[in-house]
Amino acid sequence: MRKRLALLALGLSALAQEVAVYPGFAEVKEPVDLPPAAWVYLAGEKLGHILPGSLRLLGVEETERVFQGSAVLFRYRGEGKATLRYLYTGLSGEVFYTLDGTTLTAWARLKLEGEALRAERLTLFAGEVRAKVLPQAALRALEGTPGSPFGLFRYELPPRTLFPGTTELPFLRQAVEPERLLRYQGPFRTQGVLPLERGLRFLAPFPLAPGPLEVVEEGRFLGQALLPATPEGGVAEAWLGQDLRARLVREVALLSQTEKEATYRVETRLENPYPYPVRLLLAETFPPGFRLDFPGAVLLPEGYRLEAVLDPMEARSFRYRLTLPR
């Protein structure tokens, strides 16, 4: 009779359990009301997804665990309220984002194998860490103060029942002011047209774990990019691939040359084809021994860096004098 009551208490406790979801597993805490001395946990198929060594009773002094098929016999000193805790590889999570115009939405993607799981407290930890470190790190995840333990971002999700399969749900939504970017970075080239990448830059309205970003503007898909880890208030950049409309045109003219070096005048021209401002980012590298005269640019040991904002339909030229060893 006592065992039956204990099993019933376990079934009811699932309504109040805590679930912390990580990139490759989850930490589950289920409150239980223990009888004296011994108790049987009927794990069922769930036991096959519980990380060996992670199943334990918190709140009593364990003396023995006996695994028999899909059941676990616990022996301990004490009784009453306790917590059944384990690491569950059948549940994992990640984040991804959508940017529709000026609205940034963070989504959680939760993947569950096995039976449905009810979480009254559901926490998602997202980020990039070595998979082998995760189970050991989870032991400390909920013991400290709220934050971003061991390089992970922490998000509180609304309570819900998770069902087998993949569940996607939005959990944060905020307006941003994206700045459009065009970029060329690479070694010095003399070809007539240089390829440009298009991208976006905005201030993070909330902490951003690294994850895929899909960008839509006026109902039209613009591209996908990987959003890097960015703290709240930090600058987030996303690059969407080659821009097919903007053209960065270059002309190179030889000014003088000797046996040891040659000097060139380089003109790079961009016409903004869009009805909104764009920020141009230029960064070039040169062979060792170069000399560069480029007013307005940030000169670097390996080359230069330049940023400029172009209004809608504005055209602008950038000129520099470059001396290279022959």
Secondary structure, DSSP 8 states (H G I E B T S, - for coil): -HHHHHHHHHHHHGGG-EEEE-SS-EEEEEEEEE-SSEEEEE-GGGGGGB-TT--EEESSEEEEEEEETTEEEEEEE--EEEEEEEEETTEEEEEEEEEETTEEEEEEEEEE-SS-EEESEEEEEEE---GGGHHHHHTTTTTS-SS-GGGEEEEEE--EEE-SEEEEEEEEEEE---EEEEEEEEE---SSEE--EEEEEEE-SS-B-SEEEEEEETTEEEEEEEE--B-TTSEEEEEEEE-SS--EEEEEEEEEE-SSEEEEEEEEEEE--SSS-EEEEEEEE--TT-EEE-TTSEEETTEEEEEEEE-TT-EEEEEEEEEEE-
